[in-house]
Amino acid sequence: MRKLLIFLSFAMGLTTMASAQSVEVQNAYRDWNKGKLDKALTSIEKASTYESTMADPKTWLYRGGIFYDIAISPIPAFQALNPNPLQESYLSYQKAYTLDTKKKYTEDLAPRMQAVGELFFNRGVKSFEKGSKMTDNPAGAKKEYYAAVEGFEASIKINETFNKVDTLAMYNTAFVSQLAGDNNKAAQYYQKLLKLGYNKPNIYVSLSNVYKSIGDTNMALRLASDGRNLYHNNLDLIITETNIYLAKKNLPKAKENLYEAMRMDSTNPTIYFAVGTLWDSTGNFKEAENAYKKAIKVKPDYFDAVYNLGLLYFNTGVNIFKAADALTDMDLYAKEKVKYEALWKQAIPYLEDAAKLEPNYTPTYFALKQIYARLSMPEQRKIVEEKLNALDKK
């Protein structure tokens, strides 16, 4: 009889202990509803370690909710309760989902987890925006971009739990990874989007540029061409493909694409500039001059075109000067001198305009300094030298 009483007493003790442990879940729920997040957290953390409640999906459902409210709380004391409450909320809901084999809490879990996903996504957007403003702090920007990627990827995983595909988060992950220099991750997500049928022109452009940046011009060209097969007249794809042809020194194909682009959009200064640089690189002075002038006509403040045209005149003049310097026939030299000096004089207004458009770009001043010296313009040369000295002290 004594042994029976001992066994009964032990069983009653276990029941009492389990009941006490269950009370922690109830306390957590009560304090959570009252907004006492610190007390609710203390109780739910105890419950998550007790054998009788740690396998109960309700424990983790409550824990996820408590941590979510901590994550969105404006109260500093609650914010200090955990360094990453949103992540804890996500992990808790994930555990509740795993333990809920009878799907008793699915209706509660689905919207709660999606709310966590939305918050992760929004935080990703904020980190991206913060990073994009750090133009003078590349390391800081990169750190923010990585934080943004973490947020977007969390949103993707949460949606996958419920068999949903978050293509916007995938695109953002790829785009921001590309900005952060993580080309492997960028390529991974761009490829996923293509496999999902999200084959928009910008995906082909971005993925092609990723491969071009890591030196795989063959894959870059293949993707750009695949995009063009689907979107024949997309200007971004034409330019992307053209840049790859230029990188591969395939000038005939690059020329063919650029002239097609010019026919499609005669108001795009970037196209004219690209044509100008193509002809410039092949030594075709007249075609390069004509293209740069068209770019400037469309966009008078287009620094690259203004600077390149000024440099085209200057460099062409320098080449004539070097050839003339070897001449012994003074009459012939005099004729060549007229040519190179005329070109240098043509260069001056464009280079001076370029200096106004980009006041801190030193190569412009170096070119002007040489022209002023060669054309005996001491006052203008002195001004340029003072500007260079000022920039050198910055």
Secondary structure, 3 states (H helix, E strand, C coil): CHHHHHHHHHHHHHHHHHHHHHHHHHHHHHHHHCCCHHHHHHHHHHHCCCCCCCCCHHHHHHHHHHHHHHHHCCCHHHHCCCCCHHHHHHHHHHHHHHHCCCCCCHHHHHHHHHHHHHHHHHHHHHHHHHHHCCCCCHHHHHHHHHHHHHHHHHHHHHHHHCCCCCHHHHHHHHHHHHHHCCHHHHHHHHHHHHHCCCCCHHHHHHHHHHHHHCCCHHHHHHHHHHHHHHCCCCHHHHHHHHHHHHHCCCHHHHHHHHHHHHHHCCCCHHHHHHHHHHHHHHCCHHHHHHHHHHHHHHCCCCHHHHHHHHHHHHHHHHHHHHHHCCCCCHHHHHHHHHHHHHHHHHHHHHHHHHHHHCCCCHHHHHHHHHHHHHCCCHHHHHHHHHHHHHHHHC
